[in-house]
């Protein structure tokens, strides 16, 4: 995929790698800059990689569920928040409030994206009881409150299936 399109910034989620192994993988991908929140055992892992030519990259904050960087090249500034939300509601608890604080502190253009591990519409899931969970409803409320825009995606409608 990296050879098909020019990629200056890359976020990788659920890496299952940490420390020395992660460093070798990042170097092998050909990015000069990186910041990693390493996996704990076989759980999580979030990496943000970038090429030197994009400008000065400063890590503003990082948790086990997101990395926030500010990129400046000459007078142009962009914040990127890469999110890998925990796969369980209990471990994700408080994330929307944390991200709200993070976003409200930004006065410059920003992009937030990643794997939020929840849905906002029933058609984003196959099966189930036909209703959104309280967590999904809270996520949708958060998107609306923050006035975010879902940019959509291209590819298979479903990217994951229980047991596979």
Residue pairs with C-beta under 8 A, 6 or more apart in sequence:
2 10
2 29
2 30
7 51
8 50
8 51
8 53
8 54
9 48
9 49
9 50
9 51
9 54
9 71
9 80
10 29
10 31
10 47
10 48
10 49
10 50
11 46
11 47
11 48
11 49
11 67
11 82
11 113
11 114
12 45
12 46
12 47
12 49
13 45
13 46
13 82
13 84
13 114
13 115
14 39
14 44
14 45
14 84
14 115
15 22
15 25
15 36
15 38
15 39
15 44
15 45
15 46
15 47
16 39
16 42
16 43
16 45
17 25
17 38
17 39
17 45
18 38
18 39
18 40
18 45
19 38
22 36
22 38
22 39
22 45
22 47
23 36
26 34
26 36
26 47
26 49
29 49
31 49
31 50
31 51
32 50
32 51
32 52
33 49
33 50
33 51
33 52
33 57
34 47
34 48
34 49
34 50
35 47
35 48
35 59
35 62
35 67
35 69
36 45
36 46
36 47
36 48
37 44
37 45
37 46
37 47
37 62
37 63
37 64
37 67
38 45
39 45
40 64
44 64
44 84
44 86
45 84
46 64
46 65
46 66
46 67
46 82
46 84
48 67
48 69
48 80
48 82
50 57
50 69
50 71
54 71
54 73
55 71
55 72
55 73
55 74
55 76
56 71
56 72
56 73
57 69
57 70
57 71
58 69
58 70
58 71
58 72
59 67
59 68
59 69
60 68
60 69
60 70
60 79
60 102
61 67
61 68
61 102
62 68
63 98
64 86
65 83
65 84
65 85
65 86
65 92
65 95
65 98
66 81
66 82
66 83
66 84
66 95
66 98
66 99
66 102
66 114
67 81
67 82
68 79
68 80
68 81
68 102
69 79
69 80
70 77
70 78
70 79
70 108
71 77
71 78
71 79
71 80
77 108
77 109
78 108
78 109
78 110
78 111
79 106
79 108
79 109
79 110
79 111
80 110
80 111
80 112
81 99
81 102
81 103
81 110
81 111
81 112
81 113
81 114
82 113
82 114
83 95
83 99
83 112
83 113
83 114
83 115
83 116
84 114
84 115
84 117
85 92
85 95
85 114
85 115
85 116
85 117
85 118
86 92
86 95
86 117
87 117
89 133
89 135
92 117
92 118
92 135
96 138
96 139
96 142
99 112
99 142
99 146
100 142
100 145
100 146
103 110
103 112
103 146
112 148
113 151
116 139
118 133
118 135
118 136
118 139
119 125
119 132
119 136
119 139
120 132
120 136
120 139
120 140
120 143
120 150
121 132
122 128
122 130
122 131
122 132
126 158
126 161
132 140
143 150
